[in-house]
Amino acid sequence: MKARTTRLQGFTLVELLIVIVIIAIVAAITVVAYNGIQNRANDSAVQSDIRGFAQVIELMNSRDSSYPTGGSATGDSTAFPGVTFKPSKGSYSTVNSNFYYCSGKISGNQAFIIAAQSKSGAVFVYTSAAGSVTKATSGTAYTNCHSASFDAGTIAYSYGFYATTQAWWPWTNTPSPSI
């Protein structure tokens, strides 16, 4: 008589390890792709906020024949007379003070710059001269706002987020006014 051999059903250890490795690779790809999508969404929100705020400033210029003055040259950030704004706060970096508005004169002409840093680390800048938002190649929102050649003694600025207290100043907590 022949001896009966029975084969047990199941997976070998090698097969299980291969499946685990494949799942880990797929999970890693998904996380990386999600982070990229999230960074692009934050960047888009910050750019949109800057464009919206620039439109409010330009409307105020049309009405008053001048750009609104930000805080003092030392950055009076707690107030921004006549200006209110509601940014997409969850999209901004909280590592540095953020969302700067600088105004003054460049070569004798009125000008303003808005600079902000997204959670992705990218800094975006709007200049009244260019009329568009661009991605900065280096620096922070502060350095990009102040990098323009404002005429001596004419720069004033405000910022919306203060990194030391991790708080947004009151002028950033209300919807933009209809002008």
TACORGI-V180155 format. One line per field, one symbol per residue. phi: phi as a letter, one per 30 degrees, with the letter a starting at -180 (. if undefined). psi: psi as a letter, one per 40 degrees, with the letter a starting at -180 (. if undefined). burial: b if it has 24 or more other C-alpha atoms within 12 Angstrom, else e. A space follows every 50 residues. Layout:
phi->???
psi->???
burial->???
//
This chain:
phi->.cddcccddlcdddddddddddddddddddddddddddddddeddddded dddddddddddddciadddddddcidddbbeibbabddedccdcdcebhc bcblbbhicdabbcbbcdedjdccbccdddibcbdddaicdddddcdddd eeicdbbbbdccddchbcdedccbddddc
psi->iihhhhhhiaiidddddddddddddddddddddddddddddddddddddd dddddddddddddefiiihaaieefgeeighehiigigdeeiiediiigi hhiahhfeiiiihhhihideehhihhhdddfihihidiaidddddeeigi iheehiiiidhhddefihideeeiiiih.
burial->eeeeeeeeeeeeeeeeeeeeeeeeeeeeeeeeeeeeeebeebbbbbbbbb bbbbbbbbebeeeeeebbbbbeeebbbbbbeebbbbbbbebbbbebbbbb bbbbbbeeebbbbbbbbbbbbbbbbbbbeeeebbbbeeebbbbbbbbbbb eeebbbbbbbbbeeeebbbebbeeeeeee
//
